[in-house]
Amino acid sequence: MAATIGALPTRARRTQVESLFLFAAAVTLACAEPFANSLIGVLISSKVNQWTLLVGSLPLAYLVGGGVTALHLDGRQVEEFLRTATQTCSA
């Protein structure tokens, strides 16, 4: 393809290259917003999955570390947990 375009006369070659650049720009602009929206959905889903795994594994890690079956949190720990979860939901 490059050899074919390179073999064209100067004016035709420049027109062809400009057309290819304009087409590439149009495709990029047409795909940018849907791509960004899809990326946001994937990142939110990933964050929810990570939080679910974290919350579900905390009691198990506590038990394996020598604790009891219940994970008792004091007031400050509950506050920190809720603050972090709220930041995750609002992001």
C-alpha positions as CSV (number, residue, x, y, z in Angstrom):
1,M,0.0,0.0,0.0
2,A,2.8,2.4,0.9
3,A,4.6,1.7,-2.4
4,T,1.4,2.3,-4.3
5,I,0.8,5.6,-2.7
6,G,4.4,6.6,-3.1
7,A,4.3,5.9,-6.8
8,L,1.5,8.4,-7.3
9,P,2.2,11.9,-8.7
10,T,2.9,14.5,-6.0
11,R,-0.6,16.1,-6.0
12,A,-2.4,12.8,-6.1
13,R,-0.2,11.4,-3.3
14,R,-0.8,14.4,-1.1
15,T,-4.5,14.2,-1.7
16,Q,-4.5,10.5,-0.8
17,V,-2.5,11.0,2.4
18,E,-4.7,13.9,3.5
19,S,-7.8,11.7,2.8
20,L,-6.3,8.9,4.9
21,F,-5.5,11.3,7.8
22,L,-9.0,12.8,7.7
23,F,-10.6,9.3,7.6
24,A,-8.5,8.2,10.6
25,A,-9.4,11.4,12.5
26,A,-13.1,10.9,11.8
27,V,-13.0,7.2,13.0
28,T,-11.1,8.2,16.1
29,L,-13.6,11.0,17.0
30,A,-16.6,8.6,16.3
31,C,-15.1,5.9,18.6
32,A,-13.7,8.1,21.4
33,E,-16.9,8.7,23.4
34,P,-18.3,5.2,23.2
35,F,-14.9,3.8,24.2
36,A,-14.7,6.2,27.2
37,N,-18.2,5.3,28.3
38,S,-17.5,1.6,28.1
39,L,-14.2,2.1,30.0
40,I,-16.1,3.9,32.8
41,G,-18.6,0.9,33.1
42,V,-15.7,-1.6,33.2
43,L,-13.8,0.4,35.9
44,I,-16.9,0.7,38.0
45,S,-17.6,-3.0,37.7
46,S,-14.0,-3.8,38.6
47,K,-14.2,-1.6,41.7
48,V,-17.4,-3.3,42.8
49,N,-15.9,-6.8,42.3
50,Q,-12.8,-5.8,44.3
51,W,-14.9,-4.4,47.1
52,T,-17.0,-7.5,47.2
53,L,-14.0,-9.7,47.5
54,L,-12.4,-7.5,50.1
55,V,-15.5,-7.4,52.3
56,G,-16.1,-11.1,51.9
57,S,-12.5,-12.1,52.7
58,L,-11.9,-9.9,55.7
59,P,-13.7,-12.2,58.2
60,L,-11.9,-15.2,56.7
61,A,-8.5,-13.6,57.0
62,Y,-9.3,-12.6,60.6
63,L,-10.3,-16.2,61.4
64,V,-7.2,-17.7,59.8
65,G,-5.1,-15.2,61.7
66,G,-6.3,-16.6,65.0
67,G,-9.5,-14.6,65.5
68,V,-13.0,-15.9,66.1
69,T,-15.7,-16.3,63.5
70,A,-17.2,-12.9,64.0
71,L,-15.3,-9.7,63.0
72,H,-16.0,-7.2,65.7
73,L,-15.4,-3.6,64.6
74,D,-15.3,-0.6,67.0
75,G,-17.0,2.7,66.1
76,R,-14.0,4.2,64.4
77,Q,-13.4,1.1,62.2
78,V,-17.0,1.1,61.1
79,E,-16.8,4.8,60.3
80,E,-13.6,4.3,58.3
81,F,-15.1,1.3,56.4
82,L,-18.3,3.3,55.6
83,R,-16.2,6.4,54.5
84,T,-14.1,4.3,52.2
85,A,-17.2,2.5,50.7
86,T,-18.9,5.9,50.2
87,Q,-15.9,7.3,48.3
88,T,-16.0,4.2,46.2
89,C,-19.7,4.6,45.4
90,S,-19.4,8.3,44.6
91,A,-16.4,7.9,42.2
